[in-house]
Amino acid sequence: MHLLPRVTLGILCLSLTFCAPSTPDAPDAVPDPALKTAYAEDFLVGSAIAPKHIDTIGMRGKNLIMREYNTITPENIMKWEEINPEPEVFDWTEPDNFVQFGEDNDMFVVGHALVWHSQLSAYMQEITDPELMRTAMKAHIDAVAGRYKGRIDAWDVVNEALNEDGTMRESVFFKVMGEDFMTEAFKMAEEAAGPETELYYNDYNMWNADKRDGAIRMLNRMRANGARIDGVGMQAHYSIVGPSIDTIEQAIAAYAAAGYQVMMTELDVTVLPNPWDLEGAEISQNFENSPFMNPFPESLPDSMQTVLADRYEDLFELYLKHADKIKRVTFWGVNDGHSWLNGWPITDRTNYPLLVDREYAPKPAYERVMGLRD
């Protein structure tokens, strides 16, 4: 049974420290507890971040990250088209800043993502020879994972390689190299990143029974062929109505039983209508906007704040129940204004999927999540 939030929207601030605007000369103090301290005995808690959150201008975001989280993931800056736009051309500026920020704040640093068919540089999409693609993939992994060897703690090595029925997605990598591209990628990553770096497979809808079973078969086959896979990133792009807690729980248990560490990655909860019952995070899909599809353009009503808080409370109760299987819970975004869900799968909508609002104030959902560890 859900309890009503202990605070109203009018008194959301846990303290003046949390809600007051920050400046480089007056950084926020650290309230006790924050998410990272409240859940310190359970799992790491983190966020996907952008460069603007760790520069000297966006101090409210920077202070929030330092206060609340002990693990970070780069939202876009390490994706292939960003970090390696042309053969032998690399842009290290923002990735270097990201890794340094994590080290400076004693955080568990996750790299995202070495091999992904989307946001892929054009030169890779033009390769049709298997050996040339293998050479290019190795050059990319050697350069990126090798540069941060001993500094990045874990990599999403391959991202979103499966269809919903558990079969292999016909990505450019699969079409040119076949299903062995994944085994090759993990072997290359281990060699470049080193034996201490954790290696993950990351995908959305990993709660889907067909996809779940297909993922376990695929990962087991890769292990049998000599690849090291340490864990599974279950992208947690949810809505307020689904998937069910039971379905998520069954998947967590299945991955753990198969010998894979579980990460709840890319966590957010959309409160907006879902076109055509769309599931997952296939970024190539987009739909038309309308007042029906954008019902809360100015603010989220109290009633919906409660629904969102209920959902987050249920999710974190589940995560706590299986804390022995879950190493990390990472939100996909720093605050509501930063979330990709404001533009996907419909552009120019106003979404409210995270624990912190656009003014960096904690929402009732934050209160409810924190309340589980009181």
Secondary structure, DSSP 8 states (H G I E B T S, - for coil): -----SS-GGG--S-HHHHS--BTTB-----SS-HHHHTTTT-EEEEEE-GGGSSSS-HHHHHHHHHH-SEEEESSTTSHHHH-SBTTB---HHHHHHHHHHHHTT-EEEEEEEEESSS--HHHHT---HHHHHHHHHHHHHHHHHHTTTT--EEEEEE--B-TTSSB---HHHHHH-THHHHHHHHHHHHHH-TTSEEEEEES-TTSHHHHHHHHHHHHHHHHTT----EEEEEEEEESS-S-HHHHHHHHHHHHHTT-EEEEEEEEEE-S--GGG--S--TT--B---TTT---SS---HHHHHHHHHHHHHHHHHHHHTTTTEEEEEESSSSGGG-GGGTSSBTT-----SSB-TTS-B-HHHHHHHHTT-
